[in-house]
Amino acid sequence: MSGPLVLLVLGGTGDARALAGRLAGDPRFQASVSLAGAVDRPEAYALPVRTGGFGGAQGLADFLKETGVAGLVDATHPFAARISANAVAAAVEAGVPLLRLERPPWHPSSDDDWREVDDLDAAAAVLPQGARPFLAVGRKEISRFAGRGDLDCLMRMIDPPGQGVPLPRGRLVLARPSDDVDTEAALLESHGATHVVAKNSGGRWGAAKLAAARRLGLPVIMVRRPETGMAGAGAGERVGDVAAAMAWLEQLADKAASA
């Protein structure tokens, strides 16, 4: 093979941005990032970015073939199960090596008070009557809590919810999560929060709210990760950090160069 290895990174996470930073300027790779468009103001990437879906697994497979992609990295959010399943199917269809970059989930320490649930409907159901929860669940599924009129919620999301989306009663904050525990603790205290509701996305992004809950002695309702569809033949490999992803990509480039 001559020329750089063509890569596509399915992004939308801090890990994807970090990987893009490592790939940018590396002459072994010609990489770009695809964003689903779920966030109106995405953070900057060090690589060319395309925004919008592909039209399902077949659309992604067609894109991989048409653009000569030789390596696909799924670095989407751990809860983007449908996108990850489409990536698996598309990689198999197009015959493209697939890597899943997925940071490990959070685990409670002995000082944490967690109740793990399978989804946000269950999270809404287990909150006690009259609770004042901090809902760190984004905007897409915030309506799952709207039926609980007894709650007084603190809701944080990057972009405002869509027009007509039912919101639970409470206060809306438009902001990205802070990585400072003091800032997160102050936010919880200002609301008089009694619980924290979060998805187990793992990694350092968003972990400060859990440390703040631990400091304040607040119980956490933690939503388990869904299955991503990465099982069986052709499903690709999985790594937990950017360094391991780069090692995999370097091996892929070396193999292609020697072919």
Contacts in CASP RR format, 6 or more apart in sequence:
PFRMAT RR
TARGET T0000
AUTHOR 0000-0000-0000
METHOD contacts of the structure
MODEL  1
MSGPLVLLVLGGTGDARALAGRLAGDPRFQASVSLAGAVDRPEAYALPVR
TGGFGGAQGLADFLKETGVAGLVDATHPFAARISANAVAAAVEAGVPLLR
LERPPWHPSSDDDWREVDDLDAAAAVLPQGARPFLAVGRKEISRFAGRGD
LDCLMRMIDPPGQGVPLPRGRLVLARPSDDVDTEAALLESHGATHVVAKN
SGGRWGAAKLAAARRLGLPVIMVRRPETGMAGAGAGERVGDVAAAMAWLE
QLADKAASA
1 256 0 8 1.000
1 257 0 8 1.000
1 259 0 8 1.000
3 30 0 8 1.000
4 27 0 8 1.000
4 28 0 8 1.000
4 29 0 8 1.000
4 30 0 8 1.000
5 28 0 8 1.000
5 29 0 8 1.000
5 30 0 8 1.000
5 70 0 8 1.000
5 71 0 8 1.000
5 249 0 8 1.000
5 252 0 8 1.000
5 253 0 8 1.000
5 256 0 8 1.000
6 30 0 8 1.000
6 31 0 8 1.000
6 67 0 8 1.000
6 68 0 8 1.000
6 69 0 8 1.000
6 70 0 8 1.000
6 71 0 8 1.000
7 23 0 8 1.000
7 29 0 8 1.000
7 30 0 8 1.000
7 31 0 8 1.000
7 32 0 8 1.000
7 69 0 8 1.000
7 70 0 8 1.000
7 71 0 8 1.000
7 72 0 8 1.000
7 73 0 8 1.000
7 249 0 8 1.000
8 31 0 8 1.000
8 32 0 8 1.000
8 33 0 8 1.000
8 34 0 8 1.000
8 63 0 8 1.000
8 64 0 8 1.000
8 67 0 8 1.000
8 69 0 8 1.000
8 71 0 8 1.000
8 72 0 8 1.000
8 73 0 8 1.000
9 16 0 8 1.000
9 19 0 8 1.000
9 20 0 8 1.000
9 23 0 8 1.000
9 31 0 8 1.000
9 32 0 8 1.000
9 33 0 8 1.000
9 34 0 8 1.000
9 47 0 8 1.000
9 73 0 8 1.000
9 75 0 8 1.000
10 16 0 8 1.000
10 33 0 8 1.000
10 34 0 8 1.000
10 72 0 8 1.000
10 73 0 8 1.000
10 74 0 8 1.000
10 75 0 8 1.000
10 76 0 8 1.000
10 83 0 8 1.000
10 87 0 8 1.000
11 33 0 8 1.000
11 34 0 8 1.000
11 35 0 8 1.000
11 75 0 8 1.000
11 76 0 8 1.000
12 35 0 8 1.000
12 36 0 8 1.000
12 38 0 8 1.000
12 39 0 8 1.000
12 42 0 8 1.000
12 75 0 8 1.000
12 76 0 8 1.000
12 77 0 8 1.000
13 75 0 8 1.000
13 76 0 8 1.000
13 77 0 8 1.000
13 103 0 8 1.000
13 205 0 8 1.000
14 43 0 8 1.000
14 205 0 8 1.000
15 75 0 8 1.000
15 101 0 8 1.000
15 103 0 8 1.000
15 241 0 8 1.000
15 242 0 8 1.000
15 245 0 8 1.000
16 33 0 8 1.000
16 45 0 8 1.000
16 75 0 8 1.000
16 76 0 8 1.000
16 101 0 8 1.000
17 43 0 8 1.000
17 44 0 8 1.000
17 45 0 8 1.000
17 46 0 8 1.000
18 242 0 8 1.000
19 73 0 8 1.000
19 75 0 8 1.000
19 101 0 8 1.000
19 242 0 8 1.000
19 245 0 8 1.000
19 246 0 8 1.000
20 31 0 8 1.000
20 33 0 8 1.000
20 45 0 8 1.000
20 46 0 8 1.000
20 47 0 8 1.000
21 45 0 8 1.000
21 46 0 8 1.000
21 47 0 8 1.000
22 242 0 8 1.000
22 246 0 8 1.000
23 29 0 8 1.000
23 31 0 8 1.000
23 46 0 8 1.000
23 47 0 8 1.000
23 249 0 8 1.000
24 31 0 8 1.000
24 46 0 8 1.000
24 47 0 8 1.000
28 250 0 8 1.000
28 253 0 8 1.000
29 249 0 8 1.000
29 253 0 8 1.000
31 47 0 8 1.000
32 47 0 8 1.000
32 48 0 8 1.000
32 49 0 8 1.000
32 50 0 8 1.000
33 45 0 8 1.000
33 47 0 8 1.000
33 48 0 8 1.000
33 49 0 8 1.000
33 50 0 8 1.000
34 49 0 8 1.000
34 50 0 8 1.000
34 51 0 8 1.000
34 52 0 8 1.000
34 53 0 8 1.000
34 54 0 8 1.000
35 42 0 8 1.000
35 49 0 8 1.000
35 50 0 8 1.000
35 51 0 8 1.000
35 52 0 8 1.000
36 51 0 8 1.000
36 52 0 8 1.000
36 53 0 8 1.000
36 76 0 8 1.000
36 80 0 8 1.000
36 83 0 8 1.000
37 51 0 8 1.000
37 52 0 8 1.000
37 53 0 8 1.000
38 140 0 8 1.000
39 158 0 8 1.000
39 159 0 8 1.000
40 158 0 8 1.000
40 159 0 8 1.000
41 158 0 8 1.000
41 159 0 8 1.000
42 49 0 8 1.000
42 51 0 8 1.000
54 60 0 8 1.000
54 62 0 8 1.000
54 63 0 8 1.000
54 86 0 8 1.000
54 90 0 8 1.000
56 86 0 8 1.000
56 90 0 8 1.000
57 85 0 8 1.000
57 86 0 8 1.000
57 87 0 8 1.000
57 89 0 8 1.000
57 90 0 8 1.000
57 93 0 8 1.000
58 90 0 8 1.000
58 93 0 8 1.000
59 90 0 8 1.000
60 86 0 8 1.000
60 87 0 8 1.000
60 90 0 8 1.000
61 89 0 8 1.000
61 90 0 8 1.000
61 91 0 8 1.000
61 93 0 8 1.000
61 94 0 8 1.000
63 69 0 8 1.000
64 72 0 8 1.000
64 90 0 8 1.000
64 91 0 8 1.000
64 94 0 8 1.000
64 95 0 8 1.000
64 96 0 8 1.000
65 94 0 8 1.000
69 94 0 8 1.000
69 96 0 8 1.000
70 96 0 8 1.000
70 97 0 8 1.000
70 252 0 8 1.000
70 256 0 8 1.000
71 96 0 8 1.000
71 97 0 8 1.000
71 98 0 8 1.000
71 99 0 8 1.000
71 249 0 8 1.000
71 252 0 8 1.000
72 87 0 8 1.000
72 90 0 8 1.000
72 91 0 8 1.000
72 96 0 8 1.000
72 97 0 8 1.000
72 98 0 8 1.000
72 99 0 8 1.000
73 98 0 8 1.000
73 99 0 8 1.000
73 100 0 8 1.000
73 101 0 8 1.000
73 245 0 8 1.000
73 249 0 8 1.000
74 83 0 8 1.000
74 84 0 8 1.000
74 87 0 8 1.000
74 98 0 8 1.000
74 99 0 8 1.000
74 100 0 8 1.000
74 101 0 8 1.000
74 102 0 8 1.000
75 101 0 8 1.000
75 102 0 8 1.000
75 245 0 8 1.000
76 83 0 8 1.000
76 84 0 8 1.000
76 87 0 8 1.000
77 201 0 8 1.000
78 102 0 8 1.000
78 103 0 8 1.000
78 105 0 8 1.000
78 199 0 8 1.000
78 200 0 8 1.000
78 201 0 8 1.000
78 202 0 8 1.000
78 225 0 8 1.000
78 228 0 8 1.000
79 199 0 8 1.000
79 201 0 8 1.000
79 225 0 8 1.000
79 226 0 8 1.000
81 226 0 8 1.000
81 227 0 8 1.000
81 228 0 8 1.000
81 229 0 8 1.000
84 100 0 8 1.000
84 228 0 8 1.000
84 229 0 8 1.000
84 230 0 8 1.000
85 228 0 8 1.000
85 229 0 8 1.000
87 98 0 8 1.000
87 100 0 8 1.000
88 98 0 8 1.000
88 229 0 8 1.000
88 230 0 8 1.000
88 234 0 8 1.000
88 235 0 8 1.000
88 236 0 8 1.000
90 96 0 8 1.000
91 97 0 8 1.000
91 98 0 8 1.000
91 234 0 8 1.000
91 236 0 8 1.000
92 234 0 8 1.000
92 235 0 8 1.000
97 236 0 8 1.000
97 252 0 8 1.000
98 234 0 8 1.000
98 235 0 8 1.000
98 236 0 8 1.000
98 237 0 8 1.000
99 236 0 8 1.000
99 237 0 8 1.000
99 238 0 8 1.000
99 239 0 8 1.000
99 245 0 8 1.000
99 248 0 8 1.000
99 249 0 8 1.000
100 228 0 8 1.000
100 230 0 8 1.000
100 236 0 8 1.000
100 237 0 8 1.000
100 238 0 8 1.000
100 239 0 8 1.000
101 239 0 8 1.000
101 240 0 8 1.000
101 241 0 8 1.000
101 242 0 8 1.000
101 245 0 8 1.000
102 228 0 8 1.000
102 238 0 8 1.000
102 239 0 8 1.000
102 240 0 8 1.000
103 201 0 8 1.000
103 202 0 8 1.000
103 203 0 8 1.000
103 240 0 8 1.000
103 241 0 8 1.000
104 202 0 8 1.000
104 203 0 8 1.000
104 240 0 8 1.000
105 200 0 8 1.000
105 201 0 8 1.000
105 202 0 8 1.000
105 225 0 8 1.000
106 200 0 8 1.000
106 201 0 8 1.000
106 202 0 8 1.000
106 203 0 8 1.000
106 207 0 8 1.000
106 210 0 8 1.000
106 222 0 8 1.000
108 114 0 8 1.000
108 220 0 8 1.000
108 222 0 8 1.000
109 214 0 8 1.000
111 214 0 8 1.000
112 210 0 8 1.000
112 213 0 8 1.000
112 214 0 8 1.000
112 220 0 8 1.000
113 217 0 8 1.000
113 218 0 8 1.000
113 219 0 8 1.000
113 220 0 8 1.000
114 219 0 8 1.000
114 220 0 8 1.000
114 221 0 8 1.000
114 222 0 8 1.000
115 126 0 8 1.000
115 219 0 8 1.000
115 220 0 8 1.000
115 221 0 8 1.000
115 222 0 8 1.000
116 200 0 8 1.000
116 222 0 8 1.000
116 223 0 8 1.000
116 224 0 8 1.000
117 123 0 8 1.000
117 126 0 8 1.000
117 221 0 8 1.000
117 222 0 8 1.000
117 223 0 8 1.000
117 224 0 8 1.000
118 223 0 8 1.000
118 224 0 8 1.000
119 223 0 8 1.000
120 137 0 8 1.000
120 141 0 8 1.000
120 144 0 8 1.000
120 145 0 8 1.000
120 197 0 8 1.000
120 223 0 8 1.000
121 144 0 8 1.000
122 223 0 8 1.000
123 137 0 8 1.000
123 144 0 8 1.000
123 197 0 8 1.000
123 221 0 8 1.000
123 223 0 8 1.000
124 144 0 8 1.000
124 145 0 8 1.000
124 147 0 8 1.000
124 148 0 8 1.000
126 221 0 8 1.000
127 133 0 8 1.000
127 148 0 8 1.000
127 151 0 8 1.000
127 195 0 8 1.000
127 197 0 8 1.000
127 221 0 8 1.000
129 150 0 8 1.000
130 150 0 8 1.000
130 151 0 8 1.000
130 152 0 8 1.000
131 150 0 8 1.000
131 151 0 8 1.000
131 152 0 8 1.000
131 194 0 8 1.000
131 195 0 8 1.000
132 151 0 8 1.000
132 152 0 8 1.000
132 153 0 8 1.000
132 154 0 8 1.000
132 191 0 8 1.000
132 192 0 8 1.000
132 193 0 8 1.000
132 194 0 8 1.000
132 195 0 8 1.000
133 145 0 8 1.000
133 151 0 8 1.000
133 153 0 8 1.000
133 154 0 8 1.000
133 193 0 8 1.000
133 194 0 8 1.000
133 195 0 8 1.000
133 196 0 8 1.000
133 197 0 8 1.000
133 221 0 8 1.000
134 153 0 8 1.000
134 154 0 8 1.000
134 156 0 8 1.000
134 187 0 8 1.000
134 188 0 8 1.000
134 191 0 8 1.000
134 193 0 8 1.000
134 195 0 8 1.000
134 196 0 8 1.000
134 197 0 8 1.000
134 209 0 8 1.000
135 142 0 8 1.000
135 145 0 8 1.000
135 153 0 8 1.000
135 154 0 8 1.000
135 155 0 8 1.000
135 156 0 8 1.000
135 168 0 8 1.000
135 197 0 8 1.000
136 156 0 8 1.000
136 177 0 8 1.000
136 196 0 8 1.000
136 197 0 8 1.000
136 198 0 8 1.000
136 199 0 8 1.000
136 206 0 8 1.000
136 209 0 8 1.000
137 144 0 8 1.000
137 197 0 8 1.000
137 198 0 8 1.000
137 199 0 8 1.000
137 223 0 8 1.000
138 155 0 8 1.000
138 156 0 8 1.000
138 157 0 8 1.000
138 158 0 8 1.000
139 157 0 8 1.000
139 158 0 8 1.000
139 159 0 8 1.000
139 160 0 8 1.000
139 161 0 8 1.000
139 162 0 8 1.000
139 165 0 8 1.000
142 155 0 8 1.000
142 157 0 8 1.000
142 161 0 8 1.000
142 165 0 8 1.000
142 167 0 8 1.000
142 168 0 8 1.000
143 161 0 8 1.000
143 165 0 8 1.000
143 166 0 8 1.000
143 167 0 8 1.000
145 151 0 8 1.000
145 153 0 8 1.000
145 168 0 8 1.000
146 166 0 8 1.000
146 167 0 8 1.000
146 168 0 8 1.000
147 166 0 8 1.000
147 168 0 8 1.000
148 168 0 8 1.000
149 168 0 8 1.000
149 169 0 8 1.000
151 168 0 8 1.000
151 169 0 8 1.000
151 170 0 8 1.000
152 169 0 8 1.000
152 170 0 8 1.000
153 168 0 8 1.000
153 169 0 8 1.000
153 170 0 8 1.000
153 171 0 8 1.000
154 170 0 8 1.000
154 171 0 8 1.000
154 173 0 8 1.000
154 187 0 8 1.000
154 188 0 8 1.000
154 191 0 8 1.000
154 193 0 8 1.000
155 167 0 8 1.000
155 168 0 8 1.000
155 170 0 8 1.000
155 171 0 8 1.000
155 172 0 8 1.000
155 173 0 8 1.000
156 172 0 8 1.000
156 173 0 8 1.000
156 174 0 8 1.000
156 175 0 8 1.000
156 177 0 8 1.000
156 187 0 8 1.000
157 172 0 8 1.000
157 173 0 8 1.000
157 174 0 8 1.000
158 174 0 8 1.000
158 175 0 8 1.000
158 176 0 8 1.000
159 174 0 8 1.000
160 172 0 8 1.000
160 174 0 8 1.000
161 167 0 8 1.000
171 191 0 8 1.000
173 187 0 8 1.000
177 184 0 8 1.000
177 205 0 8 1.000
177 206 0 8 1.000
177 208 0 8 1.000
177 209 0 8 1.000
178 184 0 8 1.000
178 187 0 8 1.000
178 208 0 8 1.000
179 204 0 8 1.000
179 205 0 8 1.000
179 206 0 8 1.000
179 207 0 8 1.000
179 208 0 8 1.000
180 208 0 8 1.000
181 208 0 8 1.000
181 211 0 8 1.000
181 212 0 8 1.000
181 215 0 8 1.000
183 208 0 8 1.000
184 208 0 8 1.000
184 209 0 8 1.000
184 211 0 8 1.000
184 212 0 8 1.000
185 212 0 8 1.000
185 215 0 8 1.000
185 216 0 8 1.000
187 212 0 8 1.000
188 196 0 8 1.000
188 209 0 8 1.000
188 212 0 8 1.000
188 213 0 8 1.000
188 216 0 8 1.000
188 218 0 8 1.000
189 216 0 8 1.000
193 216 0 8 1.000
193 218 0 8 1.000
194 218 0 8 1.000
194 219 0 8 1.000
195 218 0 8 1.000
195 219 0 8 1.000
195 220 0 8 1.000
195 221 0 8 1.000
196 209 0 8 1.000
196 210 0 8 1.000
196 212 0 8 1.000
196 213 0 8 1.000
196 218 0 8 1.000
196 219 0 8 1.000
196 220 0 8 1.000
196 221 0 8 1.000
197 220 0 8 1.000
197 221 0 8 1.000
197 223 0 8 1.000
198 206 0 8 1.000
198 209 0 8 1.000
198 210 0 8 1.000
198 220 0 8 1.000
198 221 0 8 1.000
198 222 0 8 1.000
198 223 0 8 1.000
199 222 0 8 1.000
199 223 0 8 1.000
199 225 0 8 1.000
200 222 0 8 1.000
200 223 0 8 1.000
200 224 0 8 1.000
200 225 0 8 1.000
201 225 0 8 1.000
210 220 0 8 1.000
213 219 0 8 1.000
213 220 0 8 1.000
229 235 0 8 1.000
230 236 0 8 1.000
230 238 0 8 1.000
237 248 0 8 1.000
239 245 0 8 1.000
239 248 0 8 1.000
END
